[in-house]
Amino acid sequence: MRFTANTRRSGSVSGSGTVRSGSLHGIDSTSAEDERSVSRADGVSFYDGSEQPGTVNMIRTGLGQISKRPGFSICRKMAESVTLGGVFKFTSPEKETYFYITGSSMTVSDGQFAADDSTDSDGADDSALTVSLPDDFSDCTAAQSDDCMFFMNGSFLFVYRVSDGKSFYIGKDGQTSVTSYSNPFEGLYLPLLFIGCAPSGAGSSYEAVNLLNPYVSEQFIADGESNEYTVHMDIKTGTEVHAFVKNASGDWENTAVLSFTGRKVKFTVAPQKSQTEGEDNLKIIYMYDGFAENAYKTACCRLMTMYGAGGYKDRVFLSGNDLLPNIVYYSQMDNHLYFPDLNYLKIGDSDTSVIALAGDDTRLAVICSDNVYMVSGSAGTADTEVDFMPDALFLISGIFKTPLPYSGACTAVFDNEVVYLTENGVVAVTASGVLDERCCQVRSAMINYHLLKEDLSECRMLVFGDFLVISNRSGTLYMLDSKQYFKSGSEPFSRRQYDGYIWKGVNAEYMWVQNGDLYFSDGEYIFRFNSGFKSTGGYRDEICIENGSTVYRTVSAYWETPDIYCQSFHLNKFFTRMGVWLAGKTAQDGSPADTDVKISARFDNDDWRVIKDYGGQLSSFGYARINYARFTYNRRPKSYAVYSRLTHKRGRCIRFRFENDNYDQPFTMKSFLVEYSIM
C-alpha cells in the first residue's frame, strides 16, 4: 500500500478554538514554555532585550485576580548625617512601641517617629525617648519577650524593659551596665547561690549563676561571734561587697563591711546571731571574679526566639555565638532576665553552627549549617523534698535534612510553618509526626529562577498578612502568597508551592508592620505603602525630596502570559481576536476609578508589537488631572471587557503582555481569552 501524506491548502480553515483563563495567578518559572498554564505569568521573560519576570508590581487582591500594587509615600526624611539602621516593634495589649536604631543611639516611640509629619526634622517627636547604646547596633537583630526587647549585634547584648524604661547591656569582655537603679546589682535577677551557710562557708546549693548578672548572693546563719565569713566564689578585686542583716521585724538592713580578700569577707562588727534557730539572717552580695569568662556566652549571640514546654512561650532562647557556634542558652521559665549557667543545649557536634532560631507553639526549630534540629520540651516532676517544680527538660526530638541556610534575619513563621531562606530558596519545616518524612520542603519554586540569583545572606524576611515579603535590600521585593498555592510535580520534596510575585523599585533595607500598613526604609527615608496591599488610589511612589518638593514615580505594572500554543501546538493558526476582563474600583473620594490597559503581543519569535494602546476610554476624571487626549463620555460597569481584533496568520504560538503605568488608575485583571482558527 502506498502512503500519501495529507496535504492542506494554504489559507484553508480546518477548525477554530478559544483559549481562556478562568483565573489569573503569579509567576511560573518552573515549567517549559509550552507547559506553563495560561493562567500564570511567564516567570522567565525576555522583553526589550533584558531578562525579567513575566509579572512586575502585581499582587493578588482576590482569589483568581491580580492587581497593580499600591504606591508608597514618604513619612520621614532622616536628618543630615543620621542614617536609620533598623526598626523593631514591641507589642503589648495596651500599645505598640517602636525602636528606631541610628548607630549607637536608639529612639523609643509609640510610632509617631515614622508616621507623624508634624515632627521635627531630626526625626523625633515630643513623646519619643532617646537611649544611648554601648556600640553601633545598626543592622542588629532584635526580638521581644514578655516585657523586654533584646537587641543583639554579636558583641553586645542590650535589653530594654518597656514597662519602666530601664535597660542594661552586657559585652563579650564582661563590660556591663544597668541604668537607673540605686544599687548596681538591682534590675537583673540576682541568684541566691547558697543558703544555710556557716561562717566557714559550708551550706546548701540553691540557684545557679545568672549569665546576665555579674553579682551573686549567699545567705548565712550568723553565730554572733564570727566577724569573718567565707563565700563560695572569688570576689572581683576593685569592687564593693554589700552585706545585709535581718532585724527583729524580718527586714534586711545594711551592715558595714571592713574588708574582703579572695573569698574572705570581714565585718567591722560581728553580725548578730540569728534570732530563729537555723534561719538565715546574713546576706552577702558581691561581684564574682569569673563573670568576664561567662559574659561572652550570651553577649555574642545574634539569635533569639521564645519557646517553652507544653506550648507556652515562656522562655527566651539565645544562640548564634561565633565563639560557641553549636550552643543554645535558655532562660528560666517566666523569668527572662535569668539565664542559669547550666541552662543550655549542645546541638550537633563542634562543626555545627546555629544559623537561625524559630519557635512555634509546639516545637523549636534550631536551624544549623548541616541540619534542622527540632527541640521539644517537657515539664519536670515535682520533688517531694522541696516545695518547687523542677526545671523543664529540653531534648532534640528530630533531625531534618536541609539545604544550606542563610542568616537568622531570614526566618519567619508563615502559614503555621517555620520558613527560612536557603541556597534552594524558601523552605519550610513541615513534618510533625514521628512517621513523617524528615526533610525540609521548598515553598518558593515558582520564583526561584530570580530569587536564587540574589545574595540571600543579605535578604530580609517579613510576614505581612497572607504574604511573605522578602527584600533583597537593593530595590526588589519577592512575595509569596499563602492563600493561593498548588502542588508541584517539579519539586519532589514539596507538598505545595506558594504563588509568587516580584515588585521593582522598592529599596527596603528594613521592613516592619505598623497600624496594619507595611513600612520600609532605605536608611535615609521612611516610607509607607498606601492602604496596605488593597489600595484604591495613589498608584505612584514618592521616591525622594528635592528642593523642598516631593519627587514622584508612577507604578508601572504588567502581567505577561507564557507562549500560548493552543491545543494543536504543531499547526499554524490564524489568531483573530483577544479580550481581557478588567475589574473597576472606587477611588478614595468615592468616585468611580476607571482603568485602562496597554496590550502588546508577540507571535512566535517575532518582535513585540502593540495591538492596543491607551486612549479615549476613561469614564471619570478630576479637574487637576484632565488629559483631553483620553477624554470620553462613555460609561462602563464595574467590571468590563477590553477587546481587540488580531490579524496574524501562520503562527504557532502567541504571547500577551498587559500593562498599566497611569498613576491615578487601578489595574485589576480577572481573566483573558484569545480566539484562533487552525490554518
C-alpha positions in Angstrom: 0.0 0.0 0.0 1.3 3.4 -1.0 1.2 6.1 1.7 0.2 9.6 0.6 0.8 12.4 3.1 -2.2 14.6 3.9 -1.9 18.0 2.3 -3.8 21.1 3.3 -4.2 24.1 1.0 -2.6 27.2 2.5 -5.2 29.6 3.8 -7.9 27.0 4.4 -9.6 26.8 7.8 -10.0 23.4 9.4 -11.2 24.4 12.8 -11.3 27.1 15.5 -11.0 27.4 19.2 -10.7 29.7 22.2 -8.0 29.7 24.9 -9.4 31.1 28.1 -8.1 31.6 31.6 -10.6 31.2 34.4 -8.5 32.9 37.0 -5.1 34.6 37.0 -2.1 33.8 39.2 1.5 34.7 39.8 4.8 33.7 38.2 5.7 30.2 37.0 9.4 29.8 36.4 9.5 26.0 36.9 8.0 24.7 33.6 8.9 24.8 30.0 7.3 27.5 27.8 4.8 25.1 26.2 3.8 23.6 29.6 3.0 26.7 31.5 -0.6 27.3 32.3 -2.1 30.4 30.6 -3.5 31.4 33.9 0.1 32.0 35.2 2.5 34.7 34.2 5.7 33.7 32.5 8.5 33.6 35.0 11.4 33.8 32.5 10.8 36.5 30.1 12.8 38.4 27.5 11.3 41.8 26.9 13.1 44.7 25.2 16.2 42.5 25.2 16.5 42.2 29.0 15.7 39.2 31.2 13.0 39.9 33.7 10.0 38.2 35.3 6.7 38.0 33.5 4.9 40.0 36.1 6.1 43.1 37.9 4.4 45.2 40.6 1.3 43.0 40.6 -0.4 41.4 43.6 -3.3 39.1 44.4 -6.3 41.2 45.7 -8.9 38.5 45.2 -8.8 34.8 44.5 -8.0 34.4 40.9 -7.5 38.1 40.1 -4.4 40.2 40.3 -4.0 44.0 40.6 -1.4 46.7 40.4 0.4 47.2 43.7 -0.2 50.4 45.6 2.3 53.2 45.7 4.2 54.3 48.7 4.6 57.7 50.5 7.4 59.3 52.3 6.7 59.5 56.1 10.0 60.9 57.3 13.3 62.1 55.9 16.1 61.5 58.4 18.2 64.4 59.5 21.6 65.1 57.9 24.3 62.7 58.9 21.7 60.4 60.5 21.1 57.0 59.0 18.4 54.7 60.1 19.9 51.3 61.0 16.9 49.3 61.9 13.3 49.4 63.2 11.7 47.0 65.6 8.3 46.7 67.2 7.3 45.8 70.7 3.6 44.7 71.0 1.6 44.7 74.3 -2.1 44.6 75.0 -2.0 48.4 75.7 0.0 49.8 72.8 2.8 49.3 70.3 6.3 50.6 70.9 8.8 51.2 68.1 12.6 51.2 68.4 14.5 53.2 65.7 18.2 52.4 65.6 20.5 55.1 64.5 24.1 53.9 65.0 24.9 54.0 68.7 21.6 55.6 69.8 18.0 54.4 69.7 14.7 56.3 69.6 11.8 54.7 71.6 8.4 56.0 70.4 4.8 55.0 70.1 5.1 55.2 66.3 4.9 59.0 65.7 8.6 58.9 64.7 7.5 57.2 61.5 4.0 58.4 60.8 3.7 62.0 62.1 4.7 64.6 59.5 4.4 67.3 62.1 7.5 66.2 64.0 10.8 68.0 63.8 13.3 67.4 61.0 15.6 65.4 63.3 13.1 62.6 63.2 11.9 62.6 66.8 8.6 63.6 68.3 7.9 65.1 71.7 7.0 61.8 73.3 10.0 59.9 71.9 12.8 58.9 74.2 16.5 58.7 73.0 18.6 55.9 74.6 22.3 55.6 74.2 23.7 52.3 73.1 27.1 50.9 74.1 28.0 50.1 70.5 26.9 50.6 66.9 23.7 48.5 66.7 22.9 49.2 63.0 21.7 46.1 61.2 21.4 44.3 64.5 18.8 41.7 65.3 16.1 42.0 67.9 13.2 40.1 69.5 10.6 40.6 72.1 10.0 38.7 75.4 7.0 39.5 77.6 8.2 42.9 78.8 11.6 43.3 77.3 13.3 43.9 73.9 16.6 42.1 73.3 19.0 43.8 70.8 22.0 41.7 69.6 24.9 42.7 67.4 27.4 39.9 68.1 29.5 42.0 70.6 26.9 43.3 73.0 23.5 42.2 74.3 21.3 45.2 75.1 18.0 44.7 76.9 15.3 47.4 77.2 12.4 46.9 79.6 9.4 48.7 78.2 7.4 48.8 81.4 9.7 51.2 83.2 12.2 52.3 80.5 15.2 50.8 82.3 17.9 49.0 80.4 21.1 47.1 80.7 23.8 45.8 78.5 26.5 43.1 78.7 29.6 42.9 76.5 31.6 39.9 75.4 34.6 41.1 77.6 32.4 41.3 80.7 31.6 45.0 80.3 28.2 45.6 81.8 25.9 48.4 82.9 22.5 48.7 84.5 20.7 52.0 84.2 18.5 53.9 86.7 19.0 51.7 89.8 20.1 52.7 93.2 22.4 49.7 93.5 24.4 48.2 90.7 23.1 44.7 91.3 19.4 45.6 91.1 17.3 45.3 87.9 18.6 41.9 86.9 17.7 38.7 88.6 20.1 38.1 91.5 20.6 34.4 92.0 20.9 33.1 95.5 23.8 30.6 95.2 23.9 29.1 98.7 21.6 29.1 101.7 22.1 28.0 105.3 25.8 28.7 105.2 28.0 28.6 108.3 30.7 31.3 108.7 33.2 28.8 107.3 31.2 28.6 104.1 29.6 25.2 104.3 26.0 25.4 103.1 23.4 24.1 100.6 23.5 25.0 96.9 20.3 26.8 95.9 20.4 28.5 92.5 22.8 28.7 89.5 24.9 31.7 88.4 23.0 34.2 86.2 24.9 34.6 82.9 23.5 38.2 82.6 24.4 39.4 86.1 27.9 39.8 87.5 26.6 39.8 91.1 25.6 36.8 93.2 24.1 36.4 96.7 24.7 34.0 99.5 22.9 33.6 102.9 24.5 32.7 106.2 23.4 31.7 109.7 25.3 34.2 111.8 26.6 32.9 115.2 27.1 36.4 116.7 30.8 35.9 117.3 32.5 35.5 113.9 33.4 38.7 112.0 34.9 36.8 109.1 32.7 34.8 106.6 33.7 32.7 103.6 31.8 32.8 100.3 32.0 30.2 97.6 33.4 32.2 94.7 36.3 34.6 94.3 35.3 38.2 94.7 36.4 40.5 91.9 39.0 43.0 93.1 38.2 46.7 92.9 34.5 46.1 93.5 32.3 46.5 96.6 30.8 43.9 98.8 27.3 44.6 100.1 26.0 42.9 103.3 22.6 42.9 105.0 21.4 41.6 108.4 17.8 40.7 109.1 16.4 42.7 112.0 13.7 41.8 114.5 10.9 42.7 112.2 12.3 40.5 109.4 13.6 43.3 107.2 17.1 43.4 105.7 19.4 46.2 106.9 22.8 47.3 105.7 25.8 46.3 107.8 29.3 47.6 107.4 32.0 45.5 105.7 35.5 46.1 106.8 37.4 44.4 104.0 37.5 41.4 101.7 40.2 39.3 100.1 39.7 36.4 97.8 36.7 34.6 99.4 37.0 36.1 102.9 34.7 38.9 104.0 35.5 40.7 107.2 33.0 42.8 109.2 33.7 45.8 111.4 31.3 44.3 114.0 30.4 40.6 114.1 26.8 40.2 112.7 24.3 39.4 115.4 23.2 35.9 116.0 20.1 34.6 114.2 17.1 35.1 116.5 15.4 32.0 115.0 17.3 28.8 115.2 18.5 27.7 111.7 17.2 30.8 109.9 19.4 32.7 107.5 19.9 36.2 108.9 23.0 37.4 107.0 23.1 38.1 103.2 26.3 38.9 101.3 26.1 40.2 97.7 29.3 40.5 95.6 30.6 40.6 92.1 32.3 37.3 91.3 35.6 37.2 89.6 34.6 34.7 86.8 31.9 36.9 85.3 34.0 38.0 82.3 34.6 34.4 81.4 30.8 33.8 81.2 29.7 37.1 79.7 30.6 36.3 76.1 28.3 33.3 76.2 25.2 35.5 75.9 26.7 38.8 74.8 28.0 37.4 71.5 24.6 35.9 70.5 22.7 37.2 67.4 19.6 35.0 67.5 16.7 34.9 69.9 13.2 33.4 70.0 10.5 32.5 72.5 9.7 28.9 73.3 8.7 26.7 76.3 7.3 23.4 77.4 3.7 22.4 76.7 3.1 25.1 74.0 3.8 28.0 76.3 6.3 30.6 75.0 7.6 31.4 78.5 11.4 31.2 77.9 14.0 33.2 76.0 16.3 31.1 73.8 19.6 32.7 72.7 22.2 31.4 70.2 24.3 32.4 67.2 27.6 32.8 69.1 30.6 32.6 66.8 32.8 31.5 69.7 30.3 28.8 70.8 28.6 28.1 67.5 26.6 25.0 68.5 25.3 26.1 71.9 21.8 27.4 72.6 21.1 29.1 76.0 17.7 29.5 77.5 16.3 31.4 80.4 14.3 30.3 83.4 10.5 29.9 82.9 8.7 33.3 83.1 12.0 34.9 84.3 13.6 36.2 81.0 16.4 38.0 82.7 17.7 34.9 84.5 19.9 32.6 82.4 21.3 29.9 84.7 24.8 28.9 83.5 23.6 25.2 83.3 20.6 26.1 81.0 22.0 25.2 77.6 21.6 22.8 74.7 24.5 21.4 72.7 23.4 21.0 69.1 25.2 18.5 66.8 29.0 18.5 67.1 31.7 21.1 67.2 31.5 21.7 63.5 27.8 22.6 63.7 26.8 26.3 63.6 23.4 27.6 64.6 22.2 29.9 61.8 18.7 30.7 63.0 16.1 30.0 65.7 12.3 29.9 65.2 9.8 28.5 67.6 6.1 27.7 67.0 3.5 26.5 69.5 4.9 23.0 69.9 8.5 22.9 68.7 11.7 24.9 68.5 13.5 24.7 65.2 17.2 25.2 65.6 18.4 25.8 62.0 22.0 24.8 61.6 24.6 24.6 58.9 24.1 20.9 58.5 20.6 20.1 59.6 17.5 21.4 61.3 17.2 20.1 64.9 13.8 20.1 66.4 13.7 20.7 70.1 10.8 19.7 72.3 10.3 20.4 76.0 8.6 18.6 78.8 7.8 19.8 82.3 9.7 18.2 85.2 8.0 16.3 88.0 7.5 17.6 91.5 10.2 16.8 94.0 8.8 15.5 97.3 11.6 17.0 99.4 11.4 20.6 98.1 8.4 22.9 97.6 9.0 23.9 93.9 8.7 22.5 90.4 12.0 21.4 88.8 13.0 23.0 85.5 11.7 21.6 82.2 13.7 19.2 80.1 14.6 20.2 76.5 15.7 17.5 74.2 16.3 17.1 70.4 13.2 15.3 69.1 14.0 15.2 65.4 16.7 16.0 62.8 15.7 17.3 59.3 17.9 17.5 56.3 18.0 20.9 54.8 19.9 23.0 52.1 22.4 25.5 53.4 20.5 28.2 55.4 21.5 31.8 55.4 21.3 34.4 58.1 18.9 34.4 61.1 17.2 37.5 59.8 15.7 35.3 57.0 13.4 33.3 59.3 9.7 33.6 60.0 6.6 31.6 61.0 4.4 31.7 57.9 1.2 29.9 57.3 1.8 28.0 60.6 5.2 26.7 59.3 8.7 27.7 60.2 10.2 29.0 56.9 13.7 30.3 56.2 15.9 31.2 53.3 18.4 28.6 51.9 20.5 28.2 48.9 17.5 26.5 47.3 15.0 29.2 48.2 12.4 29.4 50.9 12.0 26.1 52.7 9.6 25.0 55.4 9.9 22.6 58.3 6.7 20.5 57.8 6.9 17.1 59.5 5.1 17.0 62.8 4.8 13.2 63.4 7.4 10.6 64.0 6.4 8.8 60.8 6.5 11.9 58.6 9.3 12.4 56.1 12.3 14.1 57.7 13.1 16.8 55.2 12.5 20.5 54.6 10.2 21.4 51.8 10.8 24.1 49.2 8.0 26.6 49.1 9.3 29.2 46.6 9.9 27.2 43.4 7.7 29.5 41.4 10.0 32.4 41.8 13.3 30.7 42.5 14.6 31.4 39.0 15.0 35.0 40.0 15.3 34.7 43.8 18.3 32.4 43.7 20.3 35.0 41.7 20.3 37.2 44.8 22.8 37.3 47.6 20.4 35.7 50.1 22.6 36.3 53.1 21.7 40.0 52.9 18.0 39.5 52.4 15.3 40.3 55.0 12.0 38.5 55.5 8.7 39.7 57.0 5.2 38.3 57.3 2.5 40.8 56.3 -1.0 39.4 56.3 -1.2 36.5 54.0 2.1 37.3 52.3 5.7 36.5 53.0 7.8 39.5 51.9 11.4 39.1 51.0 13.6 42.1 50.3 17.0 41.8 48.5 17.7 45.3 50.0 18.6 46.5 46.6 15.3 47.6 45.1 13.4 44.3 44.7 10.7 42.6 46.8 9.7 39.0 46.4 6.2 38.0 47.6 4.8 34.6 48.5 1.0 34.2 48.8 -0.2 31.6 51.4 -3.8 31.9 50.2 -3.0 30.6 46.7 -0.8 27.6 46.2 -0.7 24.4 44.2 1.0 21.0 44.5 4.2 20.9 42.5 5.4 18.0 40.4 8.9 19.5 39.8 9.8 19.6 43.5 9.8 16.0 44.8 10.0 17.1 48.4 7.3 19.7 48.4 3.6 19.3 49.2 2.8 22.7 47.8 4.2 25.8 46.2 3.0 29.4 47.0 2.1 31.8 44.3 4.9 34.4 43.8 5.1 38.0 42.7 8.0 40.4 42.2 8.0 44.1 42.9 10.6 46.5 41.5 11.7 49.9 42.7 11.3 49.2 46.5 14.6 49.7 48.2 13.6 48.1 51.6 16.7 47.9 53.8 14.4 47.5 56.8 10.7 46.5 56.9 8.1 46.5 59.6 4.3 46.5 60.1 2.7 49.5 61.7 -1.0 50.1 62.2 -1.8 47.5 59.6 0.4 49.0 56.9 3.8 47.9 55.6 6.6 50.4 56.3 10.1 50.2 55.0 13.2 52.4 54.9 16.3 52.8 52.8 18.2 54.4 55.7 17.5 58.0 54.5 13.8 57.9 54.2 10.9 56.1 55.9 8.1 55.0 53.5 4.7 53.6 53.9 2.7 51.6 51.3 -0.6 53.3 50.8 -3.5 51.5 52.4 -1.8 48.2 52.6 -1.9 45.9 49.6 -5.5 46.8 48.7 -5.1 50.4 47.8 -7.8 52.1 45.7 -5.7 55.1 44.7 -2.3 56.6 44.8 -0.5 54.4 42.3 2.7 56.4 42.4 5.8 56.2 44.5 7.3 59.1 46.4 11.0 58.4 46.0 12.8 61.5 47.4 12.5 65.1 48.3 14.5 67.7 46.3 14.5 71.4 46.9 11.5 71.0 49.2 9.4 69.2 46.6 8.5 65.6 46.5 9.7 63.6 43.5 7.1 61.1 42.2 7.4 58.0 40.1 4.4 56.2 38.7 3.9 52.5 39.4 4.5 50.6 36.2 2.8 47.1 36.4 2.4 44.4 33.8 1.3 40.8 33.6 2.8 38.6 30.8 1.5 35.3 29.6 3.7 32.4 28.6 3.7 31.3 25.0 0.2 30.1 24.2 0.3 27.1 21.7 -3.4 26.2 21.9 -4.4 22.5 21.7 -2.9 21.9 18.2 0.6 23.0 19.1 2.1 21.7 15.9 -0.2 23.5 13.5 -0.2 27.1 12.3 -3.1 29.3 13.5 -4.8 32.4 12.5 -5.2 34.5 15.7 -8.4 36.5 15.2 -9.4 38.1 18.4 -8.5 38.7 22.1 -10.1 40.2 25.1 -9.3 40.9 28.8 -11.7 41.3 31.6 -10.9 44.2 34.0 -12.5 45.0 37.3 -13.4 48.5 38.1 -12.9 50.1 41.5 -13.9 53.1 43.6 -11.4 55.9 44.3 -10.7 57.2 47.8 -13.2 60.0 47.3 -15.9 57.6 46.4 -15.9 58.3 42.6 -15.6 55.5 40.0 -11.9 54.7 39.4 -11.7 53.6 35.8 -8.7 52.0 34.4 -7.1 51.4 31.0 -4.7 48.9 29.6 -2.0 48.7 27.1 -1.7 45.3 25.3 1.3 44.0 23.4 1.6 40.7 21.6 4.4 38.6 20.3 3.8 35.9 17.7 6.3 33.0 17.7 9.7 34.6 18.0 8.8 37.9 16.3 9.3 41.3 17.9 6.7 42.6 20.3 4.0 44.8 18.7 1.4 47.0 20.4 -2.1 45.8 19.5 -3.9 48.2 21.8 -2.6 51.3 23.3 -4.0 53.6 25.9 -6.5 56.1 24.7 -10.0 57.5 24.9 -11.6 55.1 27.4 -11.7 56.9 30.8 -15.2 57.4 32.2 -14.3 59.6 35.2 -11.8 62.4 35.9 -10.5 65.0 38.3 -10.1 68.5 37.0 -6.5 68.6 38.3 -5.5 65.7 36.0 -7.6 66.1 32.9 -6.0 64.6 29.8 -8.0 65.7 26.9 -6.4 63.2 24.6 -8.1 60.5 26.6 -11.4 62.3 27.3 -14.6 60.4 26.7 -18.2 60.4 27.8 -18.6 56.6 27.7 -19.8 54.9 30.9 -18.6 51.5 32.0 -19.9 49.0 34.5 -17.7 48.0 37.4 -16.4 45.0 35.5 -15.9 45.3 31.8 -14.0 43.8 28.9 -11.4 45.3 26.6 -11.0 43.5 23.3 -9.1 43.9 20.0 -9.0 42.1 16.7 -5.9 40.2 15.7 -4.8 39.7 12.1 -1.8 37.5 12.4 -1.7 34.4 10.2 0.5 31.3 10.2 1.7 31.5 13.8 2.1 28.5 16.1 2.0 30.5 19.4 1.2 33.9 20.8 2.2 35.8 24.0 0.4 38.7 25.6 1.6 41.5 27.8 -0.9 43.6 29.7 0.4 46.9 31.1 -0.7 49.9 33.1 1.5 52.8 34.3 -1.0 55.5 34.9 -0.6 56.9 38.5 -4.3 57.5 39.0 -5.6 54.2 37.8 -6.2 50.9 39.5 -5.4 47.9 37.3 -7.1 44.6 38.2 -7.3 41.7 35.7 -9.8 38.9 36.2 -9.5 36.9 33.0 -8.4 37.0 29.4 -9.0 34.9 26.2 -7.8 34.6 22.7 -9.6 33.2 19.7 -7.9 31.4 16.8 -8.6 29.4 13.7 -6.4 26.5 12.5 -4.9 27.0 9.1 
